[in-house]
Amino acid sequence: MADMRAIVVEGGKGAAEALRLETQPCPEPGPGEIRIAVKAAGVNRPDLLQRLGLYPPPPGAPSTLGLEVAGVVERGAGRWREGDAVCALLGGGGYAERAVCDARHALPLPPGFDFVQAASLPETVFTVFANLFESGGLKAGETALIHGATSGIGVTAIQLAKAAGARVIATGRGADKARAALALGADLAIDASAEDFVDAVRRAGGADVVLDMVGGDYFARNLEVLRPCGRLSCIAALAGGTVQLPIGLMMQKRLVITGSTLRPRTADEKARLAGEVERVVWPWLAQGQIKPVIDRTFPLAEAAQAHARLEDGAHVGKVVLTIA
């Protein structure tokens, strides 16, 4: 099996229309790695940034797009044998018929899940778990404020927080997105295009943890709604990465400000995180406490349309590529 089909960015970077399907050599797994015959691949905002030349892959990672897949193990290693159904976190290369990853970064498909559902999990679940629970320290009985409620991260964060016994306040732009957040389990949903979320969250008693992907002027406003000893976890900066920090407010409330990215973490750290996700989150999936929300699926050859769908912002949940 010498060749496979994969998506590349024509010219190295560009608009969604620059995505092209071409034939490439199949990747060969190294020691401790598995090769997966990919059945579905999740589409994420970091893919859009990489396509634009703004998020280069870390050293040693494939130069092609795709951070999460689901499929069948073709070459085994570690706990995995040929024919096992898995989903996996990748450093890149998921938009293809074959992908290689560290065996420790793959997890079994949750019971009853198909490949499309499973492909929507790794990037978002790992990100939310690391930032909401590990860095953010969210506990049962606390209140989490989740921005971007209907994004892939948002729908995952709402459900994980509720499964952990937290109260959830979610924001989205538009009444439809607010309603969707309530349907996902949020206790309060705020249409941020019609109402100041600071006033609304204050009326609701404030938040213990904020998961923010907006940045910009949301940064200082997030600090305003945090309760004493609250935690702000930043995972993206869609509205701008340069912010002003009101140090006095941070000191008075004894706030913790943190943030992280997932892709540059070491292989060992990702393996540790995978183990924690399997221990904590996989039982919630098996019990039906968390259900993947799939907005649209597109064939691999229509990756450009999948990126356009994510860019227009109308999606609710994950966009996934399917591979026959």
ChimeraX attribute file (.defattr): number of C-alpha atoms within 10 A of each C-alpha:
attribute: neighborCount
match mode: 1-to-1
recipient: residues
	/A:1	5
	/A:2	8
	/A:3	12
	/A:4	14
	/A:5	18
	/A:6	23
	/A:7	25
	/A:8	23
	/A:9	22
	/A:10	15
	/A:11	8
	/A:12	14
	/A:13	17
	/A:14	16
	/A:15	14
	/A:16	20
	/A:17	14
	/A:18	17
	/A:19	23
	/A:20	16
	/A:21	18
	/A:22	12
	/A:23	13
	/A:24	15
	/A:25	12
	/A:26	18
	/A:27	16
	/A:28	14
	/A:29	18
	/A:30	12
	/A:31	10
	/A:32	12
	/A:33	20
	/A:34	25
	/A:35	24
	/A:36	30
	/A:37	21
	/A:38	27
	/A:39	23
	/A:40	31
	/A:41	36
	/A:42	30
	/A:43	28
	/A:44	24
	/A:45	15
	/A:46	18
	/A:47	21
	/A:48	22
	/A:49	14
	/A:50	20
	/A:51	24
	/A:52	17
	/A:53	14
	/A:54	12
	/A:55	12
	/A:56	15
	/A:57	17
	/A:58	13
	/A:59	9
	/A:60	8
	/A:61	16
	/A:62	17
	/A:63	17
	/A:64	22
	/A:65	27
	/A:66	27
	/A:67	23
	/A:68	30
	/A:69	37
	/A:70	33
	/A:71	28
	/A:72	20
	/A:73	24
	/A:74	19
	/A:75	18
	/A:76	19
	/A:77	18
	/A:78	12
	/A:79	10
	/A:80	20
	/A:81	14
	/A:82	14
	/A:83	14
	/A:84	17
	/A:85	23
	/A:86	23
	/A:87	31
	/A:88	29
	/A:89	30
	/A:90	24
	/A:91	25
	/A:92	23
	/A:93	25
	/A:94	30
	/A:95	30
	/A:96	30
	/A:97	25
	/A:98	26
	/A:99	29
	/A:100	28
	/A:101	23
	/A:102	23
	/A:103	21
	/A:104	23
	/A:105	23
	/A:106	28
	/A:107	22
	/A:108	15
	/A:109	23
	/A:110	19
	/A:111	12
	/A:112	10
	/A:113	14
	/A:114	15
	/A:115	21
	/A:116	25
	/A:117	22
	/A:118	26
	/A:119	32
	/A:120	29
	/A:121	27
	/A:122	24
	/A:123	24
	/A:124	23
	/A:125	19
	/A:126	20
	/A:127	21
	/A:128	24
	/A:129	24
	/A:130	21
	/A:131	27
	/A:132	26
	/A:133	17
	/A:134	11
	/A:135	20
	/A:136	25
	/A:137	16
	/A:138	23
	/A:139	17
	/A:140	12
	/A:141	12
	/A:142	16
	/A:143	26
	/A:144	30
	/A:145	29
	/A:146	28
	/A:147	26
	/A:148	22
	/A:149	29
	/A:150	31
	/A:151	25
	/A:152	28
	/A:153	26
	/A:154	26
	/A:155	27
	/A:156	26
	/A:157	31
	/A:158	29
	/A:159	22
	/A:160	24
	/A:161	27
	/A:162	21
	/A:163	18
	/A:164	18
	/A:165	15
	/A:166	21
	/A:167	22
	/A:168	25
	/A:169	27
	/A:170	31
	/A:171	25
	/A:172	24
	/A:173	19
	/A:174	14
	/A:175	15
	/A:176	13
	/A:177	24
	/A:178	23
	/A:179	17
	/A:180	18
	/A:181	29
	/A:182	18
	/A:183	11
	/A:184	20
	/A:185	19
	/A:186	27
	/A:187	16
	/A:188	18
	/A:189	27
	/A:190	25
	/A:191	19
	/A:192	20
	/A:193	12
	/A:194	10
	/A:195	12
	/A:196	12
	/A:197	24
	/A:198	18
	/A:199	13
	/A:200	18
	/A:201	22
	/A:202	14
	/A:203	10
	/A:204	13
	/A:205	12
	/A:206	22
	/A:207	26
	/A:208	25
	/A:209	33
	/A:210	27
	/A:211	27
	/A:212	24
	/A:213	21
	/A:214	18
	/A:215	20
	/A:216	16
	/A:217	14
	/A:218	19
	/A:219	24
	/A:220	17
	/A:221	16
	/A:222	23
	/A:223	25
	/A:224	19
	/A:225	24
	/A:226	26
	/A:227	18
	/A:228	17
	/A:229	14
	/A:230	24
	/A:231	26
	/A:232	26
	/A:233	24
	/A:234	22
	/A:235	20
	/A:236	18
	/A:237	16
	/A:238	11
	/A:239	13
	/A:240	13
	/A:241	12
	/A:242	11
	/A:243	13
	/A:244	9
	/A:245	11
	/A:246	13
	/A:247	10
	/A:248	9
	/A:249	13
	/A:250	19
	/A:251	12
	/A:252	10
	/A:253	15
	/A:254	14
	/A:255	20
	/A:256	17
	/A:257	17
	/A:258	14
	/A:259	17
	/A:260	15
	/A:261	12
	/A:262	17
	/A:263	19
	/A:264	14
	/A:265	13
	/A:266	10
	/A:267	15
	/A:268	12
	/A:269	13
	/A:270	20
	/A:271	18
	/A:272	13
	/A:273	19
	/A:274	21
	/A:275	16
	/A:276	15
	/A:277	18
	/A:278	17
	/A:279	11
	/A:280	12
	/A:281	19
	/A:282	19
	/A:283	15
	/A:284	18
	/A:285	20
	/A:286	15
	/A:287	11
	/A:288	13
	/A:289	15
	/A:290	22
	/A:291	18
	/A:292	20
	/A:293	19
	/A:294	17
	/A:295	17
	/A:296	15
	/A:297	20
	/A:298	18
	/A:299	15
	/A:300	25
	/A:301	20
	/A:302	17
	/A:303	25
	/A:304	19
	/A:305	17
	/A:306	22
	/A:307	23
	/A:308	14
	/A:309	16
	/A:310	22
	/A:311	13
	/A:312	8
	/A:313	11
	/A:314	15
	/A:315	17
	/A:316	21
	/A:317	22
	/A:318	27
	/A:319	25
	/A:320	28
	/A:321	26
	/A:322	24
	/A:323	20
	/A:324	8
